[in-house]
Amino acid sequence: MKSFKILLLLFIWSSACIVYAQTKWPWDEPVKPGAWDYPVKPGTDEWKQFKKTEEMRKSCQIPEEMLRSISTNDLTDLCLRYPLLFDLFAFENTNFGLDVLFKTFNGIRELYQRKDITSNLTKRYLEKVKNFSFMQGTNSDIEKGIFKLTISTLEVLMSRIEWQNIEGEENPKEVLKSLFEGYVEKIKLPEYFKGSGFQTNFYARAHIIVKIDSSFIEQLPEKEKNNALYSGRISDEKTINLIDMYSYQLIK
């Protein structure tokens, strides 16, 4: 249950060791020629000069003129490469972590104003799901940890999509279907995803189910106080079974 915290501690520790330079982090992914990129990134001398998190956040804001012209596809890529994205998991309450992200990063705020956010997030999520063989390869433990964190991050981001401004009534069910597919694939690899590896999937599906059928909350133990709606850390079989049952019924 503590694996997210362990990964974050590993993230901090690795910045001062050789492993950091040998690891491919999301923000190190190459960008298209001429495309905007974060001017300062973790691991650089400039980044090491920052004394406060606020300084790091400020350096990562996307220029406003870029936000107005960039495609949703490219904006999604930028958001997933945001150097402080994994800070989502620095809080016990995932809802709070998301709120902090929205408050401090202009790129994510702009992304959630786009009508085609759903297709862009689900596309990347399913690409990861179909590449779960990455976990069984010869990649390093830290690379596998980054892969798992990226999947969990996508699940959390998918939970926050609102439907009022998005065309197509089936969108919530399509997102739920994608999340359920990810859940089924995770079950096939329990040695890599057991325990905390399922938390964000439960969290995301619970939030999507509520948006489709608000009566779901009334069925949950502790109702709106159920941990599935805050962190995904579920310890009771009834909540897990309810999430699975509603998921199956809504997407069949």
URMOGI-V725716 format. One record per pair of residues at least 6 apart in sequence whose ideal C-beta (glycine too) atoms are under 6 Angstrom apart, sorted by sequence separation. I is the first residue (numbers start at 1). J is the second residue. If there is no record, write none. Layout:
# URMOGI-V725716
i=I j=J
i=I j=J
This chain:
# URMOGI-V725716
i=14 j=20
i=31 j=37
i=40 j=46
i=50 j=56
i=91 j=97
i=102 j=108
i=111 j=117
i=210 j=216
i=217 j=223
i=220 j=226
i=227 j=233
i=228 j=234
i=234 j=240
i=40 j=47
i=101 j=108
i=102 j=109
i=186 j=193
i=209 j=216
i=210 j=217
i=217 j=224
i=227 j=234
i=163 j=171
i=88 j=97
i=135 j=144
i=163 j=172
i=228 j=239
i=88 j=101
i=134 j=147
i=27 j=41
i=221 j=236
i=158 j=175
i=221 j=238
i=183 j=201
i=40 j=59
i=38 j=60
i=206 j=228
i=20 j=43
i=60 j=83
i=128 j=151
i=206 j=229
i=219 j=242
i=179 j=204
i=179 j=205
i=202 j=228
i=79 j=107
i=78 j=107
i=79 j=108
i=125 j=154
i=203 j=232
i=36 j=66
i=202 j=232
i=216 j=246
i=79 j=111
i=176 j=208
i=200 j=232
i=202 j=234
i=175 j=208
i=199 j=232
i=199 j=233
i=75 j=111
i=121 j=157
i=172 j=208
i=121 j=158
i=206 j=243
i=209 j=246
i=205 j=243
i=212 j=250
i=172 j=211
i=172 j=212
i=42 j=83
i=202 j=243
i=41 j=83
i=72 j=114
i=205 j=247
i=67 j=110
i=118 j=161
i=62 j=106
i=72 j=116
i=76 j=120
i=156 j=200
i=61 j=106
i=62 j=107
i=155 j=200
i=159 j=204
i=155 j=201
i=158 j=204
i=57 j=104
i=72 j=120
i=118 j=166
i=152 j=200
i=159 j=207
i=155 j=204
i=115 j=166
i=29 j=81
i=126 j=178
i=118 j=171
i=122 j=175
i=125 j=178
i=129 j=182
i=132 j=185
i=27 j=81
i=26 j=81
i=27 j=83
i=122 j=178
i=129 j=185
i=135 j=192
i=98 j=160
i=86 j=149
i=180 j=247
i=88 j=156
i=176 j=247
i=176 j=250
i=177 j=251
i=176 j=251
i=173 j=250
i=173 j=251
i=4 j=89
i=94 j=203
i=23 j=142
i=95 j=230
i=93 j=230
i=94 j=231
i=7 j=145
i=3 j=196
i=1 j=196
